Amino acid sequence: MSTETKSMVEIENEFFHRNTYCDGCGARAVYRIIFTFGHLDFCRHHFRKHEFKLCCESLKVLTHETEEEANSA
């Protein structure tokens, strides 16, 4: 999880323009969950495992997945 203070735009740009990895297992991150205190990155498996709680407590959820990829999982 990030500890330095960044703007929402910086956090979003970093996710879409860099390789990011799951905070749960180190696989390629497909989701970035933004909270008031920072952000967490997750692969599809770990996001789905905690999806309800993450979506309820986050400010924003970013994804690299297309709607088609999300529906096929």
Phi, psi and omega per residue, in radians:
M1 nan 2.479 -3.126
S2 -1.279 2.408 3.119
T3 -1.941 -0.281 3.126
E4 -1.454 2.664 -3.111
T5 -1.436 2.132 3.113
K6 -2.296 2.708 3.078
S7 -1.322 2.831 3.109
M8 -1.016 -0.699 3.141
V9 -1.123 -0.747 3.117
E10 -1.101 -0.722 3.125
I11 -1.125 -0.738 3.125
E12 -1.171 -0.825 -3.128
N13 -1.071 -0.735 3.123
E14 -1.025 -0.713 -3.130
F15 -1.165 -0.747 -3.062
F16 -1.449 -0.272 -3.063
H17 -2.039 0.053 3.106
R18 -2.290 2.770 2.983
N19 -1.331 2.164 3.117
T20 -2.101 2.686 -3.032
Y21 -2.223 2.607 -3.101
C22 -1.023 2.292 3.076
D23 -1.280 -0.217 3.135
G24 -1.590 -0.620 -3.036
C25 -2.471 -0.148 3.124
G26 1.564 -0.025 3.074
A27 -1.228 2.949 3.115
R28 -1.048 2.231 -3.134
A29 -1.346 2.391 3.089
V30 -1.975 -0.337 -3.113
Y31 -2.230 2.485 2.958
R32 -2.155 2.172 -3.141
I33 -1.860 2.141 -3.081
I34 -1.821 2.218 3.121
F35 -2.018 3.047 3.082
T36 -1.165 -0.443 -3.069
F37 -1.723 -0.044 -3.109
G38 2.610 -2.594 -3.132
H39 -2.562 2.799 3.049
L40 -2.264 2.540 3.101
D41 -1.976 2.435 -3.102
F42 -2.416 2.580 2.933
C43 -1.288 3.030 -3.128
R44 -1.053 -0.773 -3.096
H45 -1.027 -0.890 -3.094
H46 -1.241 -0.561 3.060
F47 -1.127 -0.851 -3.134
R48 -1.052 -0.647 -3.127
K49 -1.080 -0.614 -3.069
H50 -2.074 0.314 -2.977
E51 -0.942 -0.857 -3.059
F52 -1.055 -0.875 -3.105
K53 -1.145 -0.737 3.137
L54 -1.072 -0.777 -3.124
C55 -1.184 -0.591 3.137
C56 -1.234 -0.594 -3.016
E57 -1.757 -0.108 -3.058
S58 -1.611 2.826 2.998
L59 -1.461 -0.619 -3.050
K60 -2.794 2.565 3.059
V61 -2.126 2.153 3.090
L62 -1.852 2.608 3.108
T63 -2.531 2.637 3.005
H64 -1.604 -0.252 -3.068
E65 -1.230 2.510 2.969
T66 -1.490 2.875 3.121
E67 -1.051 -0.659 3.141
E68 -1.114 -0.756 3.115
E69 -1.127 -0.730 -3.126
A70 -1.122 -0.669 -3.120
N71 -1.313 -0.367 -3.130
S72 -1.491 -0.199 -3.084
A73 -1.399 nan nan
